[in-house]
């Protein structure tokens, strides 16, 4: 091994595109984020405007590159639907600037390195398999609970895409045909029942109905201001309304994950996203609810682990595509 080889550190640029921002990072082969930046996304301009915003984010993080960092490629997380094989972004609702846009090809033409594009939850799942909580497990189901519920499936280290790349939308698995409408067009999706906004909505409804709760004080008397974070804090303090909302959420997630276990029987379930920290103290309670929620005779053998990556999940996931 030469002196130059010893000093060179192979890295990947990870780009996480959202509706309003772009997170960028330089990630090494061990999954460590060595540098990061944030910049705005131009979601409602032209396709070129959106591309320029991504290229600006890449340039911004590359200014933090040291002489020892050897960039091996660029991974990109984008809202879907998209085609992971071609890197074409099809028609994401929160990125109207792109319709059948060849994102991977466009970035590849600018930087002349390998480029891959993937759905954010799929990529985050892969990062957890390569470097995070799911390392060492063969078959992994990943869920990210935040403003929505995203999921990813990894079998033997490979993302399961289905026939066209559209598989893995577990957040839009319906568990109540008469449930509330979801923005996706279906009813009773787990996302519209157990995501962060859904948790806050149920709490607001209980407070507005007159149930006494610390949540009213936390929201300064305005039920419309109640958030899922407030529900978590009030539950920790023993508030009965918050505890009721959390219990309902655990019931919903357990029933949904019971279906996932019957369908996939993963080796491990990894939970990420902003709401996961709120639910962390209650994971054992959720697992107990699997009794009667699935026909699999060994659900208690499947661990539920908290994800390694928090706000860097998208950047690490994007980098994992090329690591």
GUPARO-305374 format. One record per residue (C-alpha): residue in three letters; residue number from 1; x, y, z. Coordinates in Angstrom, 2 decimals. Layout:
// residues N
+------+-----+---------+---------+---------+
: type : seq :      xx :      yy :      zz :
+------+-----+---------+---------+---------+
:  ALA : NUM :       X :       Y :       Z :
...
+------+-----+---------+---------+---------+
***
This chain:
// residues 323
+------+-----+---------+---------+---------+
: type : seq :      xx :      yy :      zz :
+------+-----+---------+---------+---------+
:  UNK :   1 :    0.00 :    0.00 :    0.00 :
:  UNK :   2 :    1.41 :    3.40 :   -0.99 :
:  UNK :   3 :    1.52 :    6.53 :    1.13 :
:  UNK :   4 :   -1.07 :    8.11 :   -1.17 :
:  UNK :   5 :   -3.46 :    5.17 :   -0.67 :
:  UNK :   6 :   -3.11 :    5.45 :    3.08 :
:  UNK :   7 :   -3.99 :    9.15 :    3.03 :
:  UNK :   8 :   -6.92 :    8.87 :    0.59 :
:  UNK :   9 :  -10.39 :    8.47 :    2.11 :
:  UNK :  10 :  -13.05 :    7.17 :   -0.25 :
:  UNK :  11 :  -16.32 :    9.06 :    0.19 :
:  UNK :  12 :  -19.71 :    9.55 :   -1.40 :
:  UNK :  13 :  -21.82 :   12.69 :   -1.64 :
:  UNK :  14 :  -25.33 :   12.10 :   -0.29 :
:  UNK :  15 :  -28.15 :   14.45 :   -1.32 :
:  UNK :  16 :  -31.55 :   14.45 :    0.39 :
:  UNK :  17 :  -34.13 :   16.46 :   -1.56 :
:  UNK :  18 :  -37.28 :   17.69 :    0.13 :
:  UNK :  19 :  -40.08 :   19.99 :   -0.90 :
:  UNK :  20 :  -38.44 :   23.04 :    0.67 :
:  UNK :  21 :  -34.81 :   22.13 :    1.43 :
:  UNK :  22 :  -31.89 :   20.05 :    0.28 :
:  UNK :  23 :  -29.55 :   18.40 :    2.76 :
:  UNK :  24 :  -26.14 :   17.42 :    1.48 :
:  UNK :  25 :  -23.29 :   15.52 :    3.05 :
:  UNK :  26 :  -19.94 :   13.86 :    2.47 :
:  UNK :  27 :  -20.12 :   10.32 :    3.85 :
:  UNK :  28 :  -17.27 :    7.86 :    4.25 :
:  UNK :  29 :  -17.33 :    4.11 :    3.71 :
:  UNK :  30 :  -18.17 :    3.53 :    7.38 :
:  UNK :  31 :  -21.32 :    5.66 :    7.20 :
:  UNK :  32 :  -19.88 :    8.65 :    9.05 :
:  UNK :  33 :  -21.14 :   12.02 :    7.84 :
:  UNK :  34 :  -17.94 :   14.05 :    7.56 :
:  UNK :  35 :  -19.43 :   17.32 :    6.32 :
:  UNK :  36 :  -22.93 :   18.64 :    5.75 :
:  UNK :  37 :  -24.86 :   21.60 :    4.43 :
:  UNK :  38 :  -28.44 :   22.80 :    3.98 :
:  UNK :  39 :  -29.83 :   24.86 :    1.12 :
:  UNK :  40 :  -33.28 :   25.73 :   -0.27 :
:  UNK :  41 :  -35.04 :   23.64 :   -2.91 :
:  UNK :  42 :  -36.85 :   25.39 :   -5.74 :
:  UNK :  43 :  -39.79 :   23.02 :   -6.00 :
:  UNK :  44 :  -42.21 :   25.17 :   -7.98 :
:  UNK :  45 :  -39.99 :   26.65 :  -10.62 :
:  UNK :  46 :  -38.89 :   25.09 :  -13.89 :
:  UNK :  47 :  -37.13 :   21.74 :  -14.12 :
:  UNK :  48 :  -33.87 :   23.62 :  -14.68 :
:  UNK :  49 :  -34.49 :   25.68 :  -11.55 :
:  UNK :  50 :  -34.88 :   22.49 :   -9.53 :
:  UNK :  51 :  -31.74 :   21.01 :  -11.05 :
:  UNK :  52 :  -29.78 :   24.19 :  -10.35 :
:  UNK :  53 :  -30.81 :   24.00 :   -6.69 :
:  UNK :  54 :  -29.48 :   20.44 :   -6.44 :
:  UNK :  55 :  -26.23 :   21.35 :   -8.17 :
:  UNK :  56 :  -25.80 :   24.30 :   -5.80 :
:  UNK :  57 :  -26.25 :   21.95 :   -2.83 :
:  UNK :  58 :  -23.60 :   19.61 :   -4.23 :
:  UNK :  59 :  -21.17 :   22.47 :   -4.83 :
:  UNK :  60 :  -21.80 :   23.81 :   -1.34 :
:  UNK :  61 :  -20.91 :   20.58 :    0.43 :
:  UNK :  62 :  -17.94 :   19.95 :   -1.87 :
:  UNK :  63 :  -16.37 :   23.20 :   -0.66 :
:  UNK :  64 :  -15.91 :   21.35 :    2.65 :
:  UNK :  65 :  -14.04 :   18.49 :    0.98 :
:  UNK :  66 :  -10.46 :   18.05 :    2.10 :
:  UNK :  67 :   -7.60 :   16.91 :   -0.11 :
:  UNK :  68 :   -7.87 :   13.41 :    1.38 :
:  UNK :  69 :  -11.52 :   12.94 :    0.37 :
:  UNK :  70 :  -11.87 :   11.02 :   -2.87 :
:  UNK :  71 :  -15.46 :   11.33 :   -4.11 :
:  UNK :  72 :  -16.60 :    8.02 :   -5.61 :
:  UNK :  73 :  -20.12 :    9.03 :   -6.62 :
:  UNK :  74 :  -23.29 :   10.93 :   -5.79 :
:  UNK :  75 :  -26.37 :    9.34 :   -4.25 :
:  UNK :  76 :  -29.67 :   11.19 :   -4.25 :
:  UNK :  77 :  -32.85 :   10.70 :   -2.21 :
:  UNK :  78 :  -35.86 :   12.22 :   -3.92 :
:  UNK :  79 :  -39.57 :   12.10 :   -3.24 :
:  UNK :  80 :  -41.29 :    9.62 :   -5.51 :
:  UNK :  81 :  -42.68 :    8.23 :   -7.57 :
:  UNK :  82 :  -39.43 :    7.67 :   -9.40 :
:  UNK :  83 :  -37.67 :    4.95 :  -11.37 :
:  UNK :  84 :  -34.59 :    3.80 :   -9.42 :
:  UNK :  85 :  -33.22 :    1.93 :  -12.44 :
:  UNK :  86 :  -33.06 :    4.98 :  -14.71 :
:  UNK :  87 :  -32.94 :    7.74 :  -12.10 :
:  UNK :  88 :  -35.98 :    9.45 :  -13.64 :
:  UNK :  89 :  -38.19 :   11.39 :  -11.22 :
:  UNK :  90 :  -41.73 :   10.81 :  -12.44 :
:  UNK :  91 :  -44.28 :   13.12 :  -10.78 :
:  UNK :  92 :  -43.75 :   13.78 :   -7.05 :
:  UNK :  93 :  -46.62 :   15.87 :   -5.63 :
:  UNK :  94 :  -44.32 :   18.10 :   -3.56 :
:  UNK :  95 :  -41.82 :   18.63 :   -6.41 :
:  UNK :  96 :  -44.00 :   19.94 :   -9.25 :
:  UNK :  97 :  -40.89 :   21.27 :  -11.01 :
:  UNK :  98 :  -40.08 :   17.74 :  -12.18 :
:  UNK :  99 :  -42.21 :   15.57 :  -14.43 :
:  UNK : 100 :  -40.41 :   12.59 :  -15.98 :
:  UNK : 101 :  -37.16 :   14.39 :  -15.26 :
:  UNK : 102 :  -33.86 :   12.51 :  -15.84 :
:  UNK : 103 :  -32.25 :   13.57 :  -12.57 :
:  UNK : 104 :  -29.49 :   10.95 :  -12.42 :
:  UNK : 105 :  -28.42 :   11.59 :  -16.01 :
:  UNK : 106 :  -28.43 :   15.36 :  -15.51 :
:  UNK : 107 :  -26.19 :   15.19 :  -12.43 :
:  UNK : 108 :  -23.96 :   12.56 :  -14.06 :
:  UNK : 109 :  -23.41 :   14.86 :  -17.05 :
:  UNK : 110 :  -22.28 :   17.65 :  -14.71 :
:  UNK : 111 :  -19.99 :   15.68 :  -12.40 :
:  UNK : 112 :  -18.89 :   12.64 :  -14.43 :
:  UNK : 113 :  -19.21 :   10.21 :  -11.51 :
:  UNK : 114 :  -21.67 :    7.38 :  -10.83 :
:  UNK : 115 :  -25.07 :    8.71 :   -9.72 :
:  UNK : 116 :  -28.01 :    6.83 :   -8.24 :
:  UNK : 117 :  -31.48 :    8.09 :   -7.30 :
:  UNK : 118 :  -33.77 :    6.40 :   -4.82 :
:  UNK : 119 :  -36.89 :    6.89 :   -2.70 :
:  UNK : 120 :  -35.91 :    8.35 :    0.67 :
:  UNK : 121 :  -37.33 :    5.60 :    2.90 :
:  UNK : 122 :  -35.77 :    2.85 :    0.77 :
:  UNK : 123 :  -32.39 :    4.55 :    0.95 :
:  UNK : 124 :  -32.66 :    5.15 :    4.71 :
:  UNK : 125 :  -33.45 :    1.46 :    5.14 :
:  UNK : 126 :  -30.30 :    0.56 :    3.21 :
:  UNK : 127 :  -28.18 :    2.86 :    5.39 :
:  UNK : 128 :  -29.49 :    1.12 :    8.51 :
:  UNK : 129 :  -28.58 :   -2.25 :    6.97 :
:  UNK : 130 :  -25.08 :   -1.19 :    5.94 :
:  UNK : 131 :  -24.11 :    0.92 :    8.93 :
:  UNK : 132 :  -26.92 :    1.20 :   11.44 :
:  UNK : 133 :  -29.32 :   -0.67 :   13.67 :
:  UNK : 134 :  -30.02 :   -3.43 :   11.11 :
:  UNK : 135 :  -26.39 :   -4.30 :   10.46 :
:  UNK : 136 :  -25.99 :   -8.08 :   10.48 :
:  UNK : 137 :  -29.65 :   -8.82 :    9.69 :
:  UNK : 138 :  -30.66 :  -10.37 :    6.35 :
:  UNK : 139 :  -34.29 :   -9.32 :    5.90 :
:  UNK : 140 :  -35.25 :   -5.90 :    7.19 :
:  UNK : 141 :  -38.41 :   -3.83 :    7.38 :
:  UNK : 142 :  -37.82 :   -0.12 :    8.02 :
:  UNK : 143 :  -40.41 :    2.46 :    8.97 :
:  UNK : 144 :  -39.99 :    6.18 :    9.39 :
:  UNK : 145 :  -42.73 :    7.94 :   11.35 :
:  UNK : 146 :  -42.85 :   11.70 :   11.01 :
:  UNK : 147 :  -45.18 :   13.98 :    9.07 :
:  UNK : 148 :  -45.95 :   10.80 :    7.12 :
:  UNK : 149 :  -45.00 :    7.15 :    7.36 :
:  UNK : 150 :  -42.40 :    5.92 :    4.92 :
:  UNK : 151 :  -41.19 :    2.35 :    4.67 :
:  UNK : 152 :  -38.41 :    0.38 :    3.03 :
:  UNK : 153 :  -37.78 :   -3.33 :    2.56 :
:  UNK : 154 :  -34.27 :   -4.79 :    2.24 :
:  UNK : 155 :  -33.69 :   -8.47 :    1.46 :
:  UNK : 156 :  -30.12 :   -9.79 :    1.66 :
:  UNK : 157 :  -28.70 :   -6.28 :    1.41 :
:  UNK : 158 :  -30.77 :   -5.32 :   -1.64 :
:  UNK : 159 :  -33.73 :   -2.91 :   -1.68 :
:  UNK : 160 :  -36.94 :   -4.63 :   -2.76 :
:  UNK : 161 :  -38.38 :   -2.50 :   -5.56 :
:  UNK : 162 :  -41.08 :   -4.70 :   -7.04 :
:  UNK : 163 :  -41.75 :   -4.84 :  -10.76 :
:  UNK : 164 :  -41.51 :   -1.11 :  -11.56 :
:  UNK : 165 :  -39.76 :    0.36 :   -8.51 :
:  UNK : 166 :  -43.00 :    1.37 :   -6.80 :
:  UNK : 167 :  -43.01 :   -1.34 :   -4.10 :
:  UNK : 168 :  -42.52 :   -0.66 :   -0.42 :
:  UNK : 169 :  -45.23 :    1.96 :    0.12 :
:  UNK : 170 :  -46.20 :    0.43 :    3.46 :
:  UNK : 171 :  -47.35 :    3.77 :    4.84 :
:  UNK : 172 :  -50.29 :    3.59 :    2.45 :
:  UNK : 173 :  -51.39 :    0.15 :    3.51 :
:  UNK : 174 :  -55.03 :    0.61 :    4.52 :
:  UNK : 175 :  -56.13 :   -0.92 :    7.82 :
:  UNK : 176 :  -59.59 :    0.70 :    8.01 :
:  UNK : 177 :  -61.76 :    0.88 :    4.90 :
:  UNK : 178 :  -64.06 :    3.34 :    6.69 :
:  UNK : 179 :  -61.19 :    5.40 :    8.10 :
:  UNK : 180 :  -60.32 :    9.01 :    7.32 :
:  UNK : 181 :  -59.29 :    9.87 :    3.76 :
:  UNK : 182 :  -55.57 :    9.94 :    3.06 :
:  UNK : 183 :  -54.02 :   12.47 :    0.65 :
:  UNK : 184 :  -53.01 :    9.47 :   -1.48 :
:  UNK : 185 :  -56.70 :    8.93 :   -2.31 :
:  UNK : 186 :  -57.32 :    5.86 :   -0.17 :
:  UNK : 187 :  -59.03 :    5.60 :    3.23 :
:  UNK : 188 :  -57.64 :    4.40 :    6.52 :
:  UNK : 189 :  -53.96 :    4.28 :    5.56 :
:  UNK : 190 :  -51.66 :    3.80 :    8.53 :
:  UNK : 191 :  -50.06 :    7.14 :    7.62 :
:  UNK : 192 :  -53.29 :    9.08 :    8.12 :
:  UNK : 193 :  -53.95 :    7.19 :   11.37 :
:  UNK : 194 :  -50.59 :    7.06 :   13.17 :
:  UNK : 195 :  -48.21 :    9.69 :   11.76 :
:  UNK : 196 :  -47.21 :   12.75 :   13.77 :
:  UNK : 197 :  -50.07 :   14.93 :   12.46 :
:  UNK : 198 :  -52.56 :   12.10 :   13.10 :
:  UNK : 199 :  -51.42 :   11.79 :   16.71 :
:  UNK : 200 :  -51.80 :   15.54 :   17.19 :
:  UNK : 201 :  -55.23 :   15.51 :   15.52 :
:  UNK : 202 :  -56.63 :   12.86 :   17.85 :
:  UNK : 203 :  -55.30 :   14.75 :   20.87 :
:  UNK : 204 :  -56.88 :   18.00 :   19.67 :
:  UNK : 205 :  -60.21 :   16.29 :   19.20 :
:  UNK : 206 :  -60.18 :   14.95 :   22.76 :
:  UNK : 207 :  -59.24 :   18.32 :   24.24 :
:  UNK : 208 :  -61.84 :   20.15 :   22.13 :
:  UNK : 209 :  -64.44 :   17.64 :   23.36 :
:  UNK : 210 :  -63.76 :   18.82 :   26.90 :
:  UNK : 211 :  -61.43 :   16.16 :   28.28 :
:  UNK : 212 :  -59.23 :   17.77 :   30.97 :
:  UNK : 213 :  -55.59 :   17.58 :   29.98 :
:  UNK : 214 :  -52.19 :   19.18 :   30.46 :
:  UNK : 215 :  -52.15 :   19.49 :   26.70 :
:  UNK : 216 :  -54.36 :   22.55 :   26.95 :
:  UNK : 217 :  -51.71 :   24.27 :   29.06 :
:  UNK : 218 :  -48.86 :   23.16 :   26.80 :
:  UNK : 219 :  -50.77 :   24.62 :   23.83 :
:  UNK : 220 :  -51.47 :   27.86 :   25.77 :
:  UNK : 221 :  -55.20 :   27.21 :   25.66 :
:  UNK : 222 :  -55.28 :   26.75 :   21.88 :
:  UNK : 223 :  -56.07 :   23.11 :   20.98 :
:  UNK : 224 :  -55.17 :   23.81 :   17.35 :
:  UNK : 225 :  -51.56 :   24.30 :   18.49 :
:  UNK : 226 :  -51.22 :   20.79 :   19.96 :
:  UNK : 227 :  -48.39 :   18.77 :   18.39 :
:  UNK : 228 :  -47.27 :   15.17 :   18.65 :
:  UNK : 229 :  -44.26 :   16.37 :   20.63 :
:  UNK : 230 :  -46.63 :   17.84 :   23.22 :
:  UNK : 231 :  -48.50 :   14.55 :   23.36 :
:  UNK : 232 :  -45.26 :   12.74 :   24.11 :
:  UNK : 233 :  -44.29 :   15.17 :   26.85 :
:  UNK : 234 :  -47.73 :   15.05 :   28.47 :
:  UNK : 235 :  -47.78 :   11.26 :   28.31 :
:  UNK : 236 :  -44.46 :   11.13 :   30.15 :
:  UNK : 237 :  -46.04 :   13.26 :   32.86 :
:  UNK : 238 :  -48.95 :   10.83 :   33.16 :
:  UNK : 239 :  -51.60 :   12.91 :   31.43 :
:  UNK : 240 :  -54.64 :   10.64 :   30.80 :
:  UNK : 241 :  -55.58 :   12.18 :   27.44 :
:  UNK : 242 :  -52.04 :   11.93 :   26.11 :
:  UNK : 243 :  -51.74 :    8.41 :   27.44 :
:  UNK : 244 :  -54.98 :    7.49 :   25.68 :
:  UNK : 245 :  -53.71 :    8.89 :   22.38 :
:  UNK : 246 :  -50.40 :    7.05 :   22.69 :
:  UNK : 247 :  -52.23 :    3.81 :   23.55 :
:  UNK : 248 :  -54.43 :    4.19 :   20.46 :
:  UNK : 249 :  -51.34 :    4.81 :   18.34 :
:  UNK : 250 :  -49.67 :    1.68 :   19.69 :
:  UNK : 251 :  -52.81 :   -0.32 :   18.87 :
:  UNK : 252 :  -52.80 :    0.96 :   15.29 :
:  UNK : 253 :  -49.09 :    0.40 :   14.72 :
:  UNK : 254 :  -49.23 :   -3.08 :   16.27 :
:  UNK : 255 :  -52.12 :   -4.11 :   14.04 :
:  UNK : 256 :  -50.39 :   -2.75 :   10.96 :
:  UNK : 257 :  -47.02 :   -4.31 :   11.83 :
:  UNK : 258 :  -48.82 :   -7.58 :   12.57 :
:  UNK : 259 :  -49.85 :   -7.58 :    8.91 :
:  UNK : 260 :  -46.27 :   -6.79 :    7.89 :
:  UNK : 261 :  -44.99 :   -9.70 :    9.98 :
:  UNK : 262 :  -47.53 :  -12.09 :    8.43 :
:  UNK : 263 :  -46.56 :  -10.91 :    4.95 :
:  UNK : 264 :  -42.76 :  -10.60 :    5.22 :
:  UNK : 265 :  -41.65 :  -12.12 :    8.55 :
:  UNK : 266 :  -38.58 :   -9.86 :    8.65 :
:  UNK : 267 :  -35.58 :  -10.62 :   10.84 :
:  UNK : 268 :  -35.82 :   -7.16 :   12.38 :
:  UNK : 269 :  -38.01 :   -4.05 :   12.30 :
:  UNK : 270 :  -36.20 :   -0.70 :   12.47 :
:  UNK : 271 :  -38.09 :    2.45 :   13.43 :
:  UNK : 272 :  -36.87 :    5.92 :   12.56 :
:  UNK : 273 :  -38.30 :    9.41 :   12.13 :
:  UNK : 274 :  -39.16 :   12.18 :   14.54 :
:  UNK : 275 :  -42.05 :   10.34 :   16.21 :
:  UNK : 276 :  -39.91 :    7.28 :   16.96 :
:  UNK : 277 :  -38.21 :    8.96 :   19.92 :
:  UNK : 278 :  -41.63 :    9.73 :   21.41 :
:  UNK : 279 :  -42.70 :    6.11 :   21.03 :
:  UNK : 280 :  -39.39 :    4.61 :   22.15 :
:  UNK : 281 :  -40.43 :    4.06 :   25.80 :
:  UNK : 282 :  -43.52 :    2.12 :   24.66 :
:  UNK : 283 :  -42.08 :   -0.32 :   22.11 :
:  UNK : 284 :  -42.47 :   -3.28 :   24.44 :
:  UNK : 285 :  -46.14 :   -2.36 :   24.91 :
:  UNK : 286 :  -46.56 :   -2.27 :   21.15 :
:  UNK : 287 :  -44.92 :   -5.66 :   20.72 :
:  UNK : 288 :  -47.23 :   -7.16 :   23.36 :
:  UNK : 289 :  -50.15 :   -6.08 :   21.19 :
:  UNK : 290 :  -48.95 :   -8.43 :   18.44 :
:  UNK : 291 :  -50.67 :  -11.24 :   20.30 :
:  UNK : 292 :  -53.91 :  -11.49 :   18.35 :
:  UNK : 293 :  -52.72 :   -9.02 :   15.70 :
:  UNK : 294 :  -50.97 :  -11.59 :   13.52 :
:  UNK : 295 :  -51.13 :  -15.30 :   12.81 :
:  UNK : 296 :  -47.35 :  -15.72 :   12.88 :
:  UNK : 297 :  -46.61 :  -17.87 :   15.95 :
:  UNK : 298 :  -43.29 :  -16.16 :   16.78 :
:  UNK : 299 :  -43.73 :  -12.38 :   16.53 :
:  UNK : 300 :  -41.98 :  -11.96 :   19.88 :
:  UNK : 301 :  -38.78 :  -13.21 :   18.23 :
:  UNK : 302 :  -38.66 :  -10.18 :   15.93 :
:  UNK : 303 :  -36.84 :   -7.23 :   17.55 :
:  UNK : 304 :  -37.95 :   -3.64 :   17.05 :
:  UNK : 305 :  -34.91 :   -1.36 :   17.06 :
:  UNK : 306 :  -34.54 :    2.40 :   16.90 :
:  UNK : 307 :  -32.72 :    3.67 :   13.81 :
:  UNK : 308 :  -29.15 :    4.92 :   14.09 :
:  UNK : 309 :  -29.68 :    7.87 :   11.81 :
:  UNK : 310 :  -31.90 :   10.78 :   12.78 :
:  UNK : 311 :  -31.89 :   13.95 :   10.74 :
:  UNK : 312 :  -29.02 :   12.53 :    8.65 :
:  UNK : 313 :  -31.09 :    9.54 :    7.51 :
:  UNK : 314 :  -31.61 :   10.91 :    4.01 :
:  UNK : 315 :  -27.99 :   11.91 :    3.49 :
:  UNK : 316 :  -26.67 :    8.60 :    4.83 :
:  UNK : 317 :  -29.27 :    6.70 :    2.84 :
:  UNK : 318 :  -28.32 :    8.47 :   -0.37 :
:  UNK : 319 :  -24.67 :    7.69 :    0.25 :
:  UNK : 320 :  -25.47 :    4.04 :    1.00 :
:  UNK : 321 :  -26.70 :    3.65 :   -2.58 :
:  UNK : 322 :  -23.08 :    3.85 :   -3.78 :
:  UNK : 323 :  -21.16 :    2.63 :   -0.73 :
+------+-----+---------+---------+---------+
***
